[in-house]
Amino acid sequence: HLARQLGLRFVDSDSEIEHRIGMPIRDFFAAHGEAAFREIEAEVIAQLAGQGGIVLATGGGAVYVLDKARGELLLEAGHNMSEELIAAVRQHHLKLSDPVVGECAGRGEPVQLADIDTQRSHPLFDVLRKAGVRGLLAVPLMHQGSTIGVLLVRGSAPRDSGVFLGGSPIPQLYHFGGLTSVVNSRLIDRID
């Protein structure tokens, strides 16, 4: 378990959301719809991400590893991604000059794309659109002040950045997007 290895508290955003709404997510979703759920989800995740010192698990995303020699980011692991989506994503190599993920790795800072439909500059975005992705948040994985990878969190609805980011910058996180598979990844030994 990643949180235990890092000596941090583990928080599952779905459990926190269910505690807040007082019912299972599927029941809330059925009774109130996706828009109401996504609003609460965004508030809870922004609140939790602002705490720092936690390992935060959310609904879906991917881990990219930086191959410095090639100047590319390679898909290492994915959560809530079909085999078809993983294969399609792997066909599109990401360079440090590419938007969102490359930008995040190059700057060593979180980068958000609130509405993927506003970005047409990379073929990967077409693949993500077809998969129902509407918003992205890229968070750098850091080691000794250098980026070694990126956690990419997907959203199924466009986000207003003030709501999604809680009006403040999201800190660099060790884990985001429910990617418990990163524990077995070669990254775990190098994450600060």
C-alpha positions in Angstrom: 0.0 0.0 0.0 1.5 3.3 -1.2 0.4 5.4 1.8 2.1 3.0 4.3 5.3 2.9 2.3 5.4 6.7 2.3 4.3 7.1 5.9 1.2 9.1 4.8 -2.5 8.9 5.5 -4.6 7.2 2.8 -7.8 8.9 1.8 -10.3 7.5 -0.8 -12.3 10.3 -2.3 -15.3 8.0 -3.0 -15.6 7.1 0.7 -15.3 10.8 1.7 -18.0 11.7 -0.8 -20.3 8.9 0.5 -19.8 10.1 4.0 -20.6 13.7 3.0 -23.8 12.8 1.0 -24.9 10.1 3.4 -25.6 7.4 0.8 -23.8 5.3 -1.8 -22.6 7.2 -4.8 -24.7 5.1 -7.2 -27.9 6.0 -5.3 -27.0 9.7 -5.2 -26.2 9.6 -9.0 -29.6 7.9 -9.7 -31.5 10.4 -7.6 -29.7 13.7 -8.4 -27.9 13.1 -11.7 -24.3 13.4 -12.8 -24.0 17.2 -12.7 -24.9 17.3 -9.0 -22.5 14.4 -8.2 -19.6 16.0 -10.2 -20.1 19.3 -8.3 -19.8 17.5 -4.9 -16.9 15.3 -6.2 -14.9 18.4 -7.4 -15.4 20.2 -4.0 -14.4 17.1 -2.0 -11.3 16.4 -4.1 -10.2 20.0 -4.1 -10.6 20.1 -0.3 -8.7 16.8 0.2 -5.9 17.8 -2.3 -5.4 21.0 -0.4 -4.6 19.1 2.8 -1.2 17.8 1.8 0.5 14.9 3.4 -2.0 12.3 2.1 -2.2 9.7 -0.5 -5.4 10.5 -2.4 -7.3 8.0 -4.5 -9.9 9.2 -7.0 -11.8 7.6 -9.8 -9.5 7.2 -12.8 -6.2 8.3 -14.4 -2.8 7.3 -15.6 0.8 7.4 -14.7 3.4 8.5 -17.3 7.1 7.9 -16.8 9.6 10.4 -18.2 12.2 8.9 -20.5 14.7 11.8 -20.5 16.9 10.2 -23.2 14.0 10.2 -25.7 12.3 13.3 -24.3 9.0 11.3 -24.1 6.5 10.4 -21.5 5.5 6.7 -21.6 2.3 5.3 -20.2 3.3 3.2 -17.2 -0.1 2.4 -15.5 -3.7 3.2 -15.8 -6.8 3.0 -13.6 -10.3 2.6 -14.9 -9.0 2.3 -18.5 -10.1 -0.4 -20.8 -7.5 -2.5 -22.7 -8.7 -0.8 -25.9 -8.1 2.7 -24.4 -4.7 1.8 -23.1 -3.7 0.5 -26.5 -5.0 3.6 -28.2 -3.2 5.9 -25.8 0.1 4.1 -26.2 -0.1 4.8 -29.9 0.4 8.5 -29.2 3.8 9.2 -27.7 3.9 12.3 -25.6 6.8 14.8 -25.9 7.8 17.4 -23.4 6.6 20.0 -25.9 3.0 18.5 -26.0 0.2 20.2 -24.1 -1.0 19.3 -20.6 1.1 16.2 -19.8 4.3 17.4 -21.5 3.8 20.9 -20.2 3.4 19.6 -16.6 6.6 17.5 -16.9 8.5 20.3 -18.4 7.5 22.9 -15.8 7.3 20.6 -12.8 3.9 22.1 -11.9 0.3 20.9 -12.1 -1.5 21.7 -15.4 -5.2 21.6 -15.9 -7.3 21.5 -19.0 -10.8 22.2 -17.8 -12.5 21.4 -21.1 -10.7 19.1 -23.5 -12.8 20.4 -26.4 -10.8 23.7 -26.2 -7.6 21.8 -27.1 -7.1 20.4 -30.6 -3.3 20.3 -30.9 -2.6 16.6 -30.2 -4.2 13.4 -31.6 -4.3 11.9 -28.1 -7.1 14.4 -27.2 -9.3 12.8 -30.0 -8.7 9.4 -28.4 -9.6 10.7 -25.0 -12.8 12.5 -26.3 -14.0 9.3 -27.8 -13.5 7.6 -24.4 -15.7 10.2 -22.8 -12.9 12.3 -21.2 -13.8 16.0 -20.9 -11.3 17.4 -18.4 -7.7 16.7 -17.4 -5.4 17.4 -14.5 -1.7 16.6 -14.8 0.3 16.5 -11.6 4.1 16.0 -11.6 5.9 13.2 -9.8 9.0 14.7 -8.4 12.3 13.3 -7.1 15.0 15.6 -5.8 13.5 18.6 -7.5 13.3 16.9 -11.0 10.2 15.6 -12.7 10.3 11.8 -13.1 6.7 11.3 -14.3 3.2 12.7 -14.4 -0.1 11.5 -12.9 -2.9 12.3 -15.3 -6.4 12.5 -13.8 -9.4 12.3 -16.2 -12.8 13.8 -15.7 -16.0 13.0 -17.6 -17.3 16.5 -17.6 -15.7 19.9 -18.4 -14.6 21.7 -15.2 -14.4 25.3 -14.2 -10.8 25.6 -13.0 -11.8 27.6 -10.0 -14.1 24.8 -8.8 -11.9 21.9 -9.8 -8.8 23.4 -8.3 -10.7 24.8 -5.3 -9.5 28.3 -6.1 -5.9 27.5 -5.1 -3.0 25.6 -6.7 -3.1 21.8 -6.3 0.1 20.7 -4.4 2.4 18.2 -6.0 1.0 14.9 -5.0 2.4 11.4 -4.6 -0.7 9.7 -5.8 -3.8 10.8 -7.6 -6.3 9.1 -9.7 -6.8 5.9 -7.8 -3.6 4.5 -9.2 -2.7 1.9 -6.6 -0.8 0.0 -9.3 1.9 2.6 -8.9 3.0 0.7 -5.8 4.4 -2.0 -8.1 5.8 0.5 -10.5 9.5 1.2 -10.9 8.6 4.8 -9.9 7.9 4.1 -6.2 11.5 3.9 -5.2 12.2 7.4 -6.7 9.2 9.4 -5.6 10.1 12.1 -3.1 
